[in-house]
Amino acid sequence: MHKNQHFASDNNAGICPSVLATMLQNDSQHLSAYGEDPLTAQLIAQTRELFETDCQVFMVYSGTAANSLSLSALVQPYQSIVAHQTAHIQVDECSAPEFFTGGAKLITVAGEHGKLTPQQIEAVVTQRDDVHFPRVKAISLTQSTEMGTVYSVEELARIHEVKQQYSLRLHMDGARFANAVATLGVAPRQITWEVGVDVLSFGGTKNGLMAGEMVVFFNPSYAEGFEYRIKQAGQLASKMRYLSGGWLGLLADETWLKNARHANDMAERLYQRLKRMDGVRILFPRQANVVFAELPTSAIEGLYALGWHFYIFIGKNGCRLMCAWDTLPETVDAFADDLQVLLG
Ligand SMILES: *Cc1c(COP(=O)(O)O)cnc(C)c1O
């Protein structure tokens, strides 16, 4: 079988058709650059409707920029940020958060299933308060997490309590925010500003955009001067109309949610096949659009030899099998069939 879909990453998928269509609307017209265009104005209005609040909305090219610049707005260079040890900001951003905050330190903890707990945050916050220690000023959590798990509203509410108790600030890396909303079936406000999120990196690229991640401030005081940070970082898109236009296609008819639900459903389909196989060990609860599974080395080599792409993430045999907005059920079935044959 010729394989044109894989499980390597959701950013290996293409651009979803409704996004492509709205990106190209008004393409023949000249429109103002740097976000002064009507599509960006419309996107800001729609984002405020989506979150049911008067948030401050910005656009950058990448998730790394969204995270790093968000954090730079929350902490001083001499402060620190608590995050999970598997957080993208810790292991996948080449120290961009440290660079853009001007030196703030990431302090990581090892919570179960890729999640921070209130106890761990409190332990880090209270361990020292002398001048020699970089005082914790912010929490950064990922929703859905790098391990494909999802914080419940209750878990977020408990983190919110610690945040308030110690006057911290809260950043959410929402590269896969849509998948979490789809899983929980909540309104976006319920897992953002209602639980104390000050700034959200709202990802769309993995969910069907070409590029363009939003930075959404629910606390306007932290957004002051943010446009200058964006420009200084080389992240101010001159033809922002296309990034905003793409987002309009993602938000229209709840495409962002439908895409995320589909990706989640495909991961569930894969999970249902894999959990029944002898020799396969599922590593985390399947809650978003990914299945982590430990496979025998011979099966991994066999799948690679058959032309499947996916990454080994944990140890030597912990495979990350990521589904995307366009993953076909046939792709899932073909992969599971091949694995079943390899396992014998
Ligand atoms: C993909 C991803 C990002 C964004 O990565 P970029 O390559 O910089 O766009 C951020 N956080 C998480 C958890 C991710 O998976």
The ligand as an SDF file (V2000), in Angstrom:
LIG
                    3D

 15 15  0  0  0  0  0  0  0  0999 V2000
    3.9400   21.9910   18.3310 C   0  0  0  0  0  0  0  0  0  0  0  0
    3.9640   22.5560   19.6890 C   0  0  0  0  0  0  0  0  0  0  0  0
    4.2480   23.9140   19.9020 C   0  0  0  0  0  0  0  0  0  0  0  0
    4.6010   24.8710   18.7680 C   0  0  0  0  0  0  0  0  0  0  0  0
    5.7450   24.5480   18.0900 O   0  0  0  0  0  0  0  0  0  0  0  0
    6.3200   25.4280   16.8630 P   0  0  0  0  0  0  0  0  0  0  0  0
    7.0690   24.4120   16.0680 O   0  0  0  0  0  0  0  0  0  0  0  0
    7.2090   26.4560   17.4370 O   0  0  0  0  0  0  0  0  0  0  0  0
    5.1730   26.0290   16.1560 O   0  0  0  0  0  0  0  0  0  0  0  0
    4.1630   24.4080   21.1840 C   0  0  0  0  0  0  0  0  0  0  0  0
    3.8220   23.6130   22.2160 N   0  0  0  0  0  0  0  0  0  0  0  0
    3.5270   22.3110   22.0520 C   0  0  0  0  0  0  0  0  0  0  0  0
    3.1090   21.5000   23.2290 C   0  0  0  0  0  0  0  0  0  0  0  0
    3.6180   21.7260   20.7940 C   0  0  0  0  0  0  0  0  0  0  0  0
    3.3450   20.4370   20.6420 O   0  0  0  0  0  0  0  0  0  0  0  0
  1  2  1  0
  2  3  1  0
  2 14  2  0
  3  4  1  0
  3 10  2  0
  4  5  1  0
  5  6  1  0
  6  7  2  0
  6  8  1  0
  6  9  1  0
 10 11  1  0
 11 12  2  0
 12 13  1  0
 12 14  1  0
 14 15  1  0
M  END
$$$$
